[in-house]
């Protein structure tokens, strides 16, 4: 690790192969917690290169537990986290709306590292049991339209750093890796990022991947479409900045999307929204994110049409049915 840190302090950029090797060694317990903490802290103090991102992703996918769902015609909807905004579980709610609209979802997530409640926290609270058996996950996807991959079950490398990430409390390059290492290898991805630098990095990476994607960043700092301000949207076809009214037919305030002070409060907000009792502001935000997910697949026509389909999924109870079916299968 001493040589690695010296390289960082000398402003050197790791090659794709070097980055892969470092993360593989971290996962195998070669380095102490103190060394790993020093490494992730030093990495936080400079930008991540595309080659380094690819190397870290290569390592996690190589070491991951394999998942075979019989298709890659699925979408993952996920944010990097680390924006410090403590919103309710927008991407998870959007995932059920998308599933209710007929697009299969394989969502990967984890416990909260820098917020009150991550997707794993809220789904566990709702009664979901984490699993890694592909046949069981496929049954969930086929019947509910959605299944969930709890990242620690599929990425042993992340178990090594999870306590360290929780302890240090600030975002690290691991926030960037999570959305890119879904072992089901989804063909479509909606990804939220916490700053413009991460948005550019994801764009370079995803353009090479051949997937259909949308990367979203709210210009006031949210790693999702927040409707609190304008949002930059990057897809295979280019970039544009859209207003809250264009995306969600309204602007919302920061307190409208607050996620609560405890994991239980976050779960209660989740239940309220998916059961059709959410506020107009809460609904608008989850619908905008769900609509962008549907739109980026290329299957649902215009964004406005995708928004109408998402609205029907939430208000007709299709999204709630997807959740109930999933929980009943546990």
PADRENRO-978507 format. One line per 10 residues: number of its first residue (from 0); for each residue x, y, z of N, C-alpha, C. Coordinates in steps of 0.2 Angstrom, whole numbers, plus 2048, in hexadecimal, padded with zeros to 3 digits. Each point is the difference from the previous one (the first is absolute). Layout:
<rs>
NUM) X:Y:Z:X:Y:Z:X:Y:Z ~ ...
</rs>
This chain:
<rs>
0) 804:7FA:800:7FC:806:800:804:806:800 ~ 806:800:803:805:806:800:801:802:7F9 ~ 802:7FC:7FC:801:802:7F9:7FA:803:7FC ~ 7FA:7FD:802:7FA:803:7FD:7FF:807:802 ~ 801:801:807:7FF:807:803:805:805:7FD ~ 806:7FD:7FF:805:805:7FD:7FE:802:7F9 ~ 7FD:7FB:7FC:7FE:801:7FA:7FB:806:800 ~ 7FB:7FF:804:7FB:805:801:802:807:802 ~ 805:800:805:803:806:802:804:804:7FA ~ 802:7FC:7FC:804:802:7FA:7FB:802:7FA
10) 7FA:800:801:7FB:802:7FB:800:7FB:7FA ~ 802:7FA:801:800:7FB:7FB:7F9:7FD:7FF ~ 7FE:7FE:7FA:7FA:7FD:7FE:801:7F8:7FF ~ 7FC:7FC:803:801:7F9:7FF:7FD:7FE:7F9 ~ 803:7FB:7FD:7FD:7FD:7FA:7FA:7FC:802 ~ 7FC:7FD:7FB:7FB:7FC:802:802:7FA:803 ~ 805:7FD:7FE:803:7FA:803:802:801:807 ~ 803:805:802:803:802:806:7FA:801:805 ~ 7FB:804:7FE:7FA:801:804:7FC:7F9:802 ~ 800:7FC:7FB:7FD:7F9:801:804:7FD:805
20) 806:800:800:804:7FC:804:800:803:807 ~ 7FF:806:801:800:803:807:7F9:7FE:803 ~ 7FB:800:7FC:7F9:7FF:803:800:7F8:802 ~ 803:7FC:7FC:800:7F9:801:804:7FE:807 ~ 805:804:800:804:7FF:806:7FD:802:807 ~ 7FC:806:7FF:7FC:802:806:7FB:7FB:802 ~ 7FD:7FD:7FB:7FB:7FB:801:802:7FA:803 ~ 806:7FE:7FF:803:7FA:803:804:801:807 ~ 7FF:806:802:802:802:807:808:801:800 ~ 803:802:7FB:807:801:800:802:806:804
30) 7FB:805:800:802:806:804:7FC:801:806 ~ 802:803:805:7FD:802:806:7FB:805:7FF ~ 7FB:801:805:7FB:805:800:803:807:800 ~ 806:801:803:803:806:800:803:802:7F9 ~ 802:7FB:7FD:803:801:7F9:7FB:801:7FB ~ 7FA:7FD:801:7FA:801:7FB:7FD:807:801 ~ 800:802:807:7FD:806:801:805:806:7FD ~ 806:7FF:801:805:805:7FD:7FF:800:7F8 ~ 7FF:7FA:7FD:800:800:7F9:7F9:803:7FD ~ 7FA:7FE:803:7FA:803:7FE:800:808:801
40) 803:802:806:801:807:801:804:804:7FB ~ 806:7FD:7FF:804:803:7FB:7FD:800:7F9 ~ 7FC:7FB:7FE:7FC:800:7FA:7FB:805:7FF ~ 7FD:802:806:7FB:805:801:802:807:7FE ~ 807:801:801:803:806:7FF:802:802:7F9 ~ 7FE:7FB:7FB:801:802:7F9:7FB:7FC:7FC ~ 800:802:7FA:7FB:7FD:7FB:802:7F9:7FE ~ 7FB:7FC:7FF:800:7F9:7FE:801:800:7F8 ~ 804:7FD:7FD:801:7FF:7F9:7FB:7FB:7FD ~ 7FF:800:7FA:7FB:7FB:7FD:804:7F9:800
50) 806:800:7FF:804:7FA:800:7FF:7FD:808 ~ 801:804:804:800:7FE:807:7F9:7FD:802 ~ 7FB:804:7FE:7F9:7FD:801:7FF:7FA:7FC ~ 802:7FF:7FA:7FF:7F9:7FD:804:7FB:803 ~ 806:801:803:804:7FB:804:7FC:7FE:806 ~ 7FD:805:804:7FD:7FE:806:7FA:7FC:7FE ~ 7FC:802:7FB:7FA:7FD:7FE:802:7F8:7FE ~ 805:800:7FC:802:7F9:7FE:801:7FC:806 ~ 804:802:805:801:7FC:806:7FA:7FE:803 ~ 7FB:804:802:7FA:7FF:803:7FC:7FB:7FC
60) 800:800:7FA:7FC:7FC:7FC:803:7F9:7FF ~ 807:800:800:803:7FA:800:7FF:7FC:806 ~ 800:803:806:7FF:7FD:806:7F9:7FF:803 ~ 7FB:803:7FC:7F9:7FF:802:7FE:7F9:7FF ~ 7FA:7FF:804:7FC:7FA:800:7FC:801:7F9 ~ 800:7FB:7FC:7FD:800:7F9:7F8:800:801 ~ 7FD:803:7FC:7F9:800:800:7FD:7FF:7F9 ~ 7FC:7FB:7FF:7FD:7FE:7F9:7F9:800:801 ~ 7FD:806:7FD:7F8:800:800:7FD:7FF:7F9 ~ 804:7FD:7FC:7FE:7FE:7F9:7FF:805:7FB
70) 802:807:802:7FF:805:7FC:804:806:803 ~ 802:805:7FB:803:806:802:7FB:806:7FE ~ 7FA:7FE:7FE:7FB:805:7FE:7FD:803:807 ~ 804:803:804:7FE:802:807:803:807:801 ~ 7FD:804:805:803:806:801:802:800:808 ~ 805:804:801:802:802:807:7FF:807:801 ~ 7FD:802:805:7FF:807:802:804:802:806 ~ 805:804:800:804:801:806:804:806:800 ~ 801:803:806:804:806:801:806:7FE:803 ~ 805:804:7FF:807:7FF:803:7FF:801:808
80) 7FB:804:802:801:802:807:805:805:801 ~ 801:802:807:806:804:801:7FE:808:7FF ~ 7FA:801:7FE:7FE:807:7FF:7FE:804:806 ~ 800:7FD:806:7FF:803:806:7F9:803:801 ~ 7FB:7FE:7FC:7FA:803:800:7FA:7FD:804 ~ 801:7F9:801:7FC:7FC:804:7F8:801:7FE ~ 7FF:7FE:7FA:7FA:800:7FD:7FD:7F9:802 ~ 7F9:7FF:7FF:7FD:7FA:800:802:7FB:7FB ~ 7FE:7FA:800:803:7FB:7FB:7FD:801:7F9 ~ 802:805:7FD:7FE:802:7F9:801:7FA:7FB
90) 806:7FE:7FF:802:7FB:7FB:7FC:7F9:801 ~ 7FF:7FF:807:7FD:7F9:801:7F8:801:7FE ~ 7FD:805:802:7F9:801:7FF:7FF:800:7F8 ~ 805:804:7FD:7FF:800:7F8:801:7F9:7FD ~ 804:7FC:803:801:7F9:7FE:7F9:7FC:800 ~ 7FC:801:805:7FA:7FC:800:7FB:803:7FB ~ 800:807:7FF:7FC:803:7FB:802:7FD:7F9 ~ 806:800:7FF:802:7FD:7F9:7FE:7F9:800 ~ 801:7FC:805:7FE:7F9:800:7F8:800:7FE ~ 7FD:804:804:7F8:800:7FF:7FE:802:7F9
100) 805:804:7FC:7FF:802:7F9:801:7FB:7FB ~ 803:7FA:803:802:7FB:7FB:807:7FF:7FE ~ 805:804:803:807:7FF:7FE:803:7FC:806 ~ 803:7FB:7FF:803:7FC:805:806:804:803 ~ 801:7FF:807:805:804:803:804:7FB:805 ~ 806:801:7FF:805:7FC:805:804:805:803 ~ 7FD:802:806:803:806:804:806:7FD:805 ~ 805:803:7FF:806:7FE:805:800:806:805 ~ 801:7FE:806:801:806:806:804:7FD:806 ~ 800:805:805:803:7FE:806:7FD:804:806
110) 803:7FE:805:7FE:804:806:803:807:7FF ~ 7FD:805:804:803:807:7FF:807:800:803 ~ 804:804:7FC:807:801:802:801:808:803 ~ 7FC:804:7FC:801:807:802:7F9:804:801 ~ 7FA:7FC:801:7FA:802:801:7FC:7FC:805 ~ 7FA:802:801:7FC:7FC:805:7FE:7FA:7FE ~ 7FE:7FF:7FA:7FD:7FA:7FD:801:7FF:7F9 ~ 804:7FA:7FF:801:7FE:7F9:7FB:7FB:7FD ~ 800:7FE:7FA:7FB:7FC:7FE:800:7F9:803 ~ 805:7FD:803:800:7FA:804:7FD:801:806
120) 801:806:803:7FC:802:807:7F9:800:7FF ~ 7FE:803:7FB:7F8:801:7FF:7FD:7FA:7FE ~ 803:7FC:7FB:7FD:7FA:7FE:800:7FA:806 ~ 805:800:804:800:7FB:805:7FB:802:805 ~ 7FF:807:801:7FA:802:805:7FA:7FE:7FD ~ 7FF:800:7FA:7F9:7FE:7FD:7FF:7F8:7FF ~ 805:7FD:802:7FF:7F8:800:804:7FC:7FB ~ 804:804:7FC:804:7FC:7FB:806:7FC:803 ~ 801:7FA:7FE:806:7FC:803:805:800:7FA ~ 806:802:802:806:800:7FB:802:7F9:7FE
130) 801:7FF:7FA:802:7F9:7FD:805:801:7FA ~ 803:7FA:7FF:805:800:7FA:7FE:7FB:7FB ~ 7FB:7FC:801:7FE:7FA:7FC:7FD:803:7FA ~ 803:7FF:7FA:7FE:802:7FA:7F9:7FE:7FE ~ 7FE:7FA:801:7F9:7FD:7FF:7FB:803:804 ~ 801:802:806:7FB:803:804:800:807:7FE ~ 805:804:7FE:800:807:7FE:7FC:800:7F9 ~ 801:7FB:7FC:7FD:800:7FA:7F8:7FF:801 ~ 7FE:7FC:804:7F9:7FF:802:7FD:807:802 ~ 804:804:805:7FD:806:802:800:805:7FA
140) 805:800:7FC:7FF:805:7FA:7FB:7FE:7FB ~ 7FF:7F9:7FF:7FA:7FE:7FC:7F9:802:802 ~ 800:7FF:807:7F9:801:803:7FE:807:802 ~ 805:803:803:7FF:807:803:803:805:7FB ~ 804:7FE:7FB:803:805:7FB:806:803:803 ~ 802:7FE:806:806:803:803:803:7FB:805 ~ 807:801:801:803:7FC:805:806:805:802 ~ 803:7FE:806:805:804:803:806:7FC:802 ~ 806:804:7FE:806:7FD:802:803:804:805 ~ 801:7FD:806:803:803:806:808:800:7FF
150) 803:805:7FE:807:800:7FE:805:7FC:804 ~ 800:800:807:805:7FC:803:7FF:7F8:7FF ~ 7FA:7FE:7FE:800:7F9:7FE:803:7FE:7F9 ~ 801:805:7FC:803:7FF:7FA:807:803:7FF ~ 802:804:804:806:803:800:804:7FF:806 ~ 803:7FB:801:804:7FE:806:805:806:801 ~ 803:803:7FB:805:805:801:7FD:806:804 ~ 7FA:801:7FF:7FD:806:803:7FF:7FF:808 ~ 800:7FA:802:7FF:7FE:807:806:803:804 ~ 806:7FF:7FD:806:802:803:800:808:801
160) 7FD:804:7FC:800:807:801:7FA:803:803 ~ 7FB:7FC:800:7F9:803:803:801:803:807 ~ 803:7FD:805:801:803:806:804:807:800 ~ 805:800:7FB:804:805:800:7FC:806:7FD ~ 7FC:7FF:7FA:7FC:805:7FD:7FB:803:805 ~ 7FD:7FC:804:7FC:802:805:803:804:806 ~ 806:7FE:802:804:804:805:802:807:7FD ~ 803:800:7FA:802:807:7FE:7FB:805:7FE ~ 7FA:7FD:7FE:7FA:804:7FF:800:805:7FA ~ 805:800:7FC:800:804:7FA:800:7FB:7F9
170) 7FE:803:7FB:800:7FC:7FA:807:7FF:7FD ~ 801:7FA:7FD:806:7FE:7FE:7FF:7FD:7F9 ~ 805:7FE:7FC:7FF:7FD:7F9:7FC:7FA:800 ~ 7FF:7FD:806:7FB:7FA:800:7F9:802:7FF ~ 7FE:807:801:7FA:802:7FE:7FF:800:7F9 ~ 805:801:7FC:800:800:7F9:800:7F9:7FD ~ 802:7FB:804:801:7F9:7FD:7F9:7FD:800 ~ 7FC:801:806:7FA:7FC:801:7FB:800:7FB ~ 7FF:805:7FD:7FB:800:7FA:802:7FD:7FA ~ 807:7FE:7FF:802:7FD:7FA:802:7F9:801
180) 7FF:7FD:805:802:7F9:801:7FA:7FB:802 ~ 7FA:802:7FD:7FA:7FB:801:802:7F9:7FC ~ 801:7FB:804:802:7FA:7FD:7FB:7FD:7FB ~ 7FA:802:800:7FB:7FE:7FB:801:803:7F9 ~ 805:805:800:802:803:7FA:7FA:803:7FC ~ 7FC:804:803:7FA:803:7FD:802:804:7F9 ~ 7FB:7FF:7FC:801:804:7F9:7FF:807:800 ~ 7FC:802:805:7FE:807:801:802:803:807 ~ 802:806:801:801:803:806:7FE:807:801 ~ 7FD:802:805:7FF:807:802:804:801:806
190) 805:804:800:805:801:805:800:808:802 ~ 800:801:807:800:806:802:807:802:803 ~ 803:806:7FF:806:801:802:800:807:805 ~ 805:801:804:800:805:805:804:806:7FD ~ 803:800:7FA:803:806:7FE:802:800:7F8 ~ 801:805:7FD:801:800:7F9:807:7FC:7FE ~ 805:800:804:805:7FC:7FF:7FF:7F8:7FF ~ 7FC:7FE:805:7FD:7F9:800:7FC:7FF:7FA ~ 7FC:805:7FE:7FC:7FF:7FA:804:7FF:7FA ~ 805:804:7FF:805:7FF:7FA:803:7F9:800
200) 802:7FE:806:804:7FA:800:7FB:7FA:7FE ~ 7FA:800:803:7FB:7FB:7FE:7FF:800:7F9 ~ 7FF:806:7FD:7FF:801:7F9:805:7FC:7FC ~ 807:802:801:805:7FD:7FD:800:7F8:800 ~ 7FF:7FE:806:7FF:7F8:802:7FB:7FD:7FC ~ 7FA:803:801:7FA:7FD:7FD:7FF:800:7F8 ~ 803:805:7FD:800:801:7F9:804:7FA:7FD ~ 805:7FE:804:804:7FA:7FE:7FD:7F9:801 ~ 7FB:800:804:7FD:7FA:803:7FB:7FD:7FB ~ 7FD:804:7FB:7FB:7FE:7FC:7F9:800:802
210) 7FF:801:807:7F9:800:803:7FC:807:7FE ~ 7FA:7FF:801:7FC:806:800:7FF:803:807 ~ 801:806:801:801:803:807:7FE:807:800 ~ 7FE:802:806:7FF:807:801:804:802:807 ~ 804:805:800:803:802:806:7FD:807:802 ~ 7FE:800:806:7FD:807:802:803:803:806 ~ 800:806:800:803:804:805:7FC:807:801 ~ 7FD:801:806:7FD:806:801:805:805:802 ~ 800:806:7FD:805:805:800:801:803:807 ~ 7FB:7FF:804:801:802:807:803:7FA:805
220) 802:7FB:7FD:804:7FB:804:7FD:7F9:801 ~ 7FA:7FF:7FE:7FD:7F9:801:802:7FB:7FB ~ 800:7FA:802:803:7FB:7FC:7F9:7FC:7FD ~ 7FB:804:7FE:7FA:7FE:7FD:7FD:806:7FD ~ 7FA:7FF:7FC:7FC:805:7FE:7FC:802:806 ~ 802:806:803:7FD:802:807:7FA:805:7FF ~ 800:803:7FA:7FB:805:7FE:801:807:805 ~ 805:800:803:801:806:804:804:805:7FC ~ 802:7FE:7FA:804:805:7FC:801:7FC:7F9 ~ 804:803:7FC:801:7FD:7F9:804:7FA:801
230) 7FF:7FB:7FB:804:7FA:800:803:7FF:7F9 ~ 807:7FE:801:803:7FE:7FA:7FF:7F9:7FE ~ 7FE:7FE:7FA:7FF:7F9:7FE:805:7FF:7FB ~ 803:7FA:801:805:7FE:7FB:7FE:7F9:7FD ~ 7FF:7FF:7FA:7FE:7F9:7FD:805:7FE:7FB ~ 7FE:7FB:7FC:804:7FD:7FB:800:806:7FA ~ 7FB:804:800:7FF:804:7FA:803:807:802 ~ 802:802:806:803:806:801:7FD:803:807 ~ 801:806:801:7FF:804:807:7FB:805:7FF ~ 7FC:801:805:7FB:806:800:7FF:802:808
240) 7FE:806:801:7FE:802:806:7F8:802:800 ~ 7FC:7FC:804:7F9:801:800:7FE:803:807 ~ 7FA:803:800:7FD:804:806:7FC:7FB:803 ~ 7FE:802:807:7FC:7FB:804:7F9:800:7FC ~ 7FE:805:7FD:7F9:800:7FD:800:7FB:7FA ~ 806:800:7FC:801:7FB:7FA:800:7F9:803 ~ 803:7FF:805:801:7F9:803:7FA:7FD:804 ~ 7FD:805:804:7FB:7FE:805:7FA:804:801 ~ 800:805:7FB:7FA:804:7FF:7FF:805:806 ~ 806:800:805:7FF:805:805:807:800:803
250) 801:805:805:806:801:804:7FE:7FE:807 ~ 805:7FD:803:7FF:7FE:807:805:803:805 ~ 7FF:800:806:805:803:805:804:7FA:803 ~ 805:802:803:805:7FC:803:7FD:7FB:805 ~ 7FB:804:805:7FD:7FC:805:7FB:7FB:7FD ~ 7FE:801:7FA:7FB:7FB:7FD:802:7F9:7FF ~ 807:800:800:803:7F9:7FE:805:7FE:805 ~ 7FF:803:806:804:7FE:806:7FE:7F8:802 ~ 805:7FD:802:7FF:7F8:801:7FF:7FE:807 ~ 800:805:805:7FF:7FF:807:806:7FF:804
260) 7FF:7FF:806:806:7FF:805:802:7F9:801 ~ 7FC:7FC:7FF:801:7F8:802:7FE:7FC:7FA ~ 803:7FA:800:7FE:7FB:7FB:7F9:7FE:800 ~ 7FD:800:806:7F9:7FF:800:7FC:806:7FD ~ 802:806:801:7FC:805:7FD:801:800:7F8 ~ 806:7FE:7FE:801:7FF:7F9:7FB:7FB:7FD ~ 7FF:7FA:804:7FC:7FB:7FD:7F9:802:800 ~ 7FE:804:805:7F9:802:801:7FE:805:7FA ~ 805:804:7FE:7FF:805:7FA:7FF:7FC:7FA ~ 804:7FA:7FF:800:7FC:7FB:7F9:7FD:7FF
270) 7FE:7FD:805:7F9:7FD:800:7FB:805:7FE ~ 800:806:803:7FB:805:7FF:800:802:7F8 ~ 806:801:7FD:800:802:7F9:7FE:7FA:7FC ~ 802:7FA:801:7FE:7FB:7FB:7F9:7FD:801 ~ 7FD:802:805:7F9:7FE:801:7FB:806:7FE ~ 803:805:7FD:7FC:805:7FD:7FF:806:804 ~ 803:800:806:7FF:805:805:805:806:800 ~ 805:7FF:7FC:805:805:7FF:7FD:807:7FF ~ 804:805:801:7FF:807:7FF:801:801:7F8 ~ 7FD:805:7FD:801:802:7F9:807:801:7FF
280) 804:803:804:807:801:7FF:804:7F9:800 ~ 7FE:7FC:805:804:7F9:800:7FE:7FC:7FA ~ 7FA:800:7FE:7FE:7FC:7FA:803:803:7FA ~ 801:807:7FF:803:802:7FA:807:7FE:800 ~ 804:800:805:807:7FE:800:801:7F9:7FE ~ 7FC:7FB:803:801:7F9:7FE:7FD:7FF:7F9 ~ 7FB:803:7FE:7FE:7FF:7F9:805:803:7FB ~ 803:806:801:805:802:7FC:806:7FB:7FF ~ 802:7FD:806:806:7FB:7FF:7FE:7FA:7FD ~ 7FA:7FE:801:7FD:7FA:7FD:7FF:801:7F9
290) 7FE:806:7FE:7FF:801:7F9:806:800:7FC ~ 805:803:803:807:801:7FD:803:7F8:7FF ~ 7FE:7FC:805:803:7F9:7FF:7FC:7FD:7FA ~ 7FA:801:800:7FC:7FD:7FA:802:802:7FA ~ 801:807:800:802:803:7F9:807:7FE:7FE ~ 804:7FF:804:807:7FE:7FE:801:7F9:7FD ~ 7FB:7FC:801:800:7F9:7FD:7FE:801:7F9 ~ 7FD:805:7FD:7FE:801:7F9:7FA:7FC:7FF ~ 7FC:7FD:805:7FA:7FC:7FE:7FA:804:801 ~ 800:806:803:7FA:803:802:7FE:807:7FD
300) 803:801:7FA:7FF:806:7FD:803:806:803 ~ 7FD:805:7FF:802:807:803:800:800:808 ~ 804:805:802:800:800:808:7F9:802:802 ~ 7FD:804:7FD:7F9:801:803:7FC:7FA:800 ~ 800:7FC:7FB:7FC:7F9:800:803:7FC:805 ~ 806:800:802:803:7FC:805:7FE:803:807 ~ 7FF:806:800:7FD:803:807:7F9:7FE:801 ~ 7FC:800:7FA:7F9:7FE:801:800:7F9:802 ~ 804:7FB:7FD:800:7F9:802:802:7FF:807 ~ 805:804:803:802:800:807:7FB:802:804
310) 7FC:805:7FE:7FB:803:804:7FA:7FB:801 ~ 7FF:7FC:7FB:7FB:7FB:800:802:7FA:805 ~ 806:7FF:800:803:7FA:804:7FF:802:807 ~ 802:806:802:7FF:802:807:7F9:801:802 ~ 7FC:804:7FC:7F9:801:803:7FB:7FB:7FF ~ 801:7FB:7FB:7FC:7FA:7FF:801:7FB:805 ~ 806:800:804:802:7FB:805:804:7FB:7FD ~ 802:800:7F9:805:7FB:7FE:806:800:803 ~ 803:806:802:806:800:804:800:7FD:806 ~ 7FA:801:804:7FF:7FD:807:7FF:7F9:7FF
320) 7FD:7FD:7FA:7FF:7F9:7FF:807:7FD:7FF ~ 804:803:7FD:807:7FD:7FF:803:7FF:806 ~ 800:805:805:803:7FF:806:7FD:7FB:804 ~ 7F9:800:800:7FC:7FA:804:802:7FA:7FE ~ 800:7FF:7F9:802:7F9:7FD:807:7FE:802 ~ 805:805:800:807:7FE:802:800:7FE:807 ~ 7FD:804:805:800:7FE:807:7FD:7FA:801 ~ 7FA:7FF:7FD:7FC:7F9:801:804:7FA:7FE ~ 805:801:7FC:805:7FB:7FD:805:7FE:805 ~ 801:804:806:805:7FF:804:7FF:7FA:805
</rs>
